[in-house]
Amino acid sequence: MNEKVDDWFKHLAEPQRRRLTELQTPILGMDTRFVEEIEWAQPCYSINGLVCYLQNAKKHVTIGFQ
């Protein structure tokens, strides 16, 4: 896990924090090669290039794929 990403999650309001954490856990569990970092002010997950990202919004959350 990445300290900057952990900090990003700590500042989220509920229920977005819970929902995004529920997405983060399986992403990191899928492949140990995933690099987790903050890019474009959101958590991004890459293996030799961007694979997906998590995004917070007021009333929803988004998982985007490259």
N, C-alpha and C positions, 0 to 999 in steps of 0.2 A: 504494500500500500504506500501511497505517496502522502507526505505530510500536508502539502498544499491542497490536495484533493480532500483529505480528511477535514481540513479547515473549511473548505467550500461547503461540505455536507453539514458541518456544525452550525453554519449560519442560515440554514434553510428552515422555513416554517413547516409545521405539520399541515396537511398530510403529505406534502411533496417530499419531505426528507425520507419518510418511510417508503414511499413509492420508488424514489430514485435509488435508495439503498437496496430495495428488492430487485432492481435491475442491475446494480453494480455487482452484487454477490455472484450471480451466475456468469456474468461476463468474465470476472477474474478467475472463476472456477473452471472455465472452459479450456483454457490453455495457459500454461505457466509463462509463456513467452510474451503475454500481453504487457505492454508498457502503459502505465496509467499516469497521465499528467494533465495539467490545466493548460488548455489552448483556447483562444477566443473566449476566455472567461467561463469555461465549462469543462468538465471532465471529458477527456478524450482517451481512447483505447486504441493502441496500434501494435501491429506486428509487421515490421518492414513496410510501414505506411499506415495511414489512418484506416481503421476498420469501422469504428462507431463512436458515438458521443452521446452524452446525456445532457438534457437541457431542462431548466426549470422555468416555469411560467406561473402567473398568479393562480390560475385555476386548473392547470394541467401540467403534465410532464411529457417530455419527448425523448425517444431514443431514435437517433438517426444513424443510418448506415451509409458508408462510402461505397 
